[in-house]
Amino acid sequence: MDDAPGEPIGELLLERFATQNILASCRDSKLLTIRPRLSSGVHLVEESIQQGETWEPKRMYLERRSGLTRRLAFDWTVAGFVARFDGHRPLRALAAELAKQNNLPCEQAEANGLQLVRKLASLGLVTLDSYPDGASPVGRASDSVLSFS
């Protein structure tokens, strides 16, 4: 069970319901035009264990500690991709960059990007609030493991 929120969560709940509406009603072609951004309060956390005289990375995950706590673990390729979610570029452009950097077919990168954005958005780790034309799909400001291999 999740810990009880330590702060008011009304606005967060409205954002989450709006995001769920977008995910339920938005076709992939439209979702690829949305400019995803990390939600406020989201951190990349890396856990390491001692190995001899050094630290060996064990796992990493995105975590939202405020409001409704959520977490999602993944690999370094996904972490690098998610780091670009700043609300300035559409998912399609981000997926094209991913495809080029990792020698993937563009369709595969788009499918992986869509899967990831849907998962992150459903957990409240990513906000879907900006189309390239400046319109807002939301109408206002707002332990799984994933890998691209």
C-alpha positions in Angstrom: 0.0 0.0 0.0 1.2 3.5 -0.8 2.2 5.9 2.0 -0.4 8.5 2.8 0.3 11.8 1.0 1.9 14.4 3.3 0.4 17.3 1.3 -2.8 18.3 -0.5 -3.2 16.3 -3.7 -6.3 17.8 -5.3 -4.5 19.4 -8.2 -2.4 16.3 -8.7 -5.5 14.1 -8.9 -7.1 16.5 -11.5 -3.9 16.2 -13.5 -3.9 12.5 -13.3 -7.5 12.2 -14.3 -6.9 14.5 -17.3 -3.8 12.4 -18.3 -5.9 9.2 -18.1 -8.5 10.8 -20.4 -5.7 11.7 -22.9 -4.3 8.2 -22.8 -7.7 6.6 -23.3 -8.8 8.9 -26.1 -5.5 9.7 -27.9 -4.4 7.7 -30.9 -0.8 6.9 -31.2 -0.4 9.3 -34.1 -1.7 12.2 -32.0 0.3 11.1 -28.9 3.5 11.2 -31.0 2.8 15.0 -31.4 2.6 15.7 -27.6 5.7 17.2 -26.0 6.2 15.1 -22.8 7.9 16.5 -19.8 8.9 15.1 -16.5 6.5 15.9 -13.7 7.7 18.2 -11.0 9.3 16.4 -8.1 10.5 13.5 -10.2 14.1 12.3 -9.5 16.4 9.7 -11.0 17.6 7.5 -8.2 20.5 5.0 -8.6 21.1 2.4 -6.0 24.5 0.8 -5.7 26.0 -2.0 -3.6 29.6 -2.3 -2.3 31.8 -4.5 -4.4 35.3 -4.7 -2.9 36.5 -1.2 -2.6 34.0 0.3 -5.1 30.3 0.8 -5.6 28.6 -1.3 -8.2 25.3 0.1 -9.6 22.4 -2.2 -8.8 19.4 -0.5 -10.2 18.0 2.9 -11.2 14.5 4.3 -11.2 12.5 7.4 -11.6 10.7 8.3 -8.4 8.1 10.9 -7.5 8.3 11.3 -3.7 5.7 14.0 -3.2 2.0 13.7 -3.5 1.2 10.2 -4.7 4.5 8.4 -4.6 5.4 6.4 -7.7 8.4 4.7 -9.1 9.5 2.9 -12.3 12.9 1.1 -12.8 14.7 0.9 -16.2 18.1 0.8 -17.9 20.5 3.6 -18.9 19.2 3.8 -22.5 15.7 4.6 -21.2 17.1 7.0 -18.6 18.9 9.0 -21.4 15.7 9.0 -23.4 13.5 10.2 -20.5 16.0 12.9 -19.6 15.0 14.6 -22.9 11.4 14.9 -21.8 11.5 18.7 -21.2 8.3 19.7 -22.9 10.0 21.3 -25.9 10.1 18.5 -28.5 7.4 16.2 -29.6 7.7 12.5 -28.8 8.1 11.7 -32.6 11.2 13.8 -32.7 12.6 12.3 -29.5 12.0 8.8 -30.9 13.7 9.7 -34.2 16.8 10.8 -32.2 16.6 7.5 -30.2 16.4 5.5 -33.4 19.4 7.2 -34.9 21.6 7.0 -31.7 20.8 3.3 -31.2 20.6 2.1 -34.8 16.9 1.2 -34.4 14.1 1.3 -37.0 12.2 4.5 -36.5 8.9 2.6 -36.1 10.4 0.5 -33.3 11.7 3.6 -31.5 8.3 5.2 -31.8 6.5 2.1 -30.5 8.9 1.9 -27.5 8.6 5.7 -26.9 4.8 5.4 -26.9 4.8 2.4 -24.5 7.2 4.3 -22.2 5.3 7.6 -22.2 2.0 5.8 -21.6 3.5 4.0 -18.6 5.2 7.0 -17.2 2.1 9.2 -17.7 -0.2 6.6 -16.0 2.1 6.7 -13.0 2.2 10.5 -12.9 5.9 10.6 -13.7 5.4 12.4 -17.0 3.0 15.2 -17.9 1.3 15.4 -21.3 0.4 19.0 -21.6 1.7 20.4 -24.8 1.1 19.9 -28.5 3.5 21.5 -31.1 0.9 24.1 -31.8 0.9 25.2 -28.2 -2.6 23.7 -27.4 -2.9 21.8 -24.2 -4.5 18.4 -24.2 -4.9 18.7 -20.4 -6.5 22.1 -20.6 -4.4 23.4 -17.7 -0.9 23.2 -16.3 -0.5 20.2 -14.3 8.3 -2.0 -9.4 8.2 -2.5 -13.2 11.3 -2.6 -15.4 11.4 -1.3 -19.0 14.2 -1.7 -21.5 14.6 -0.9 -25.2 16.6 -4.0 -25.9 
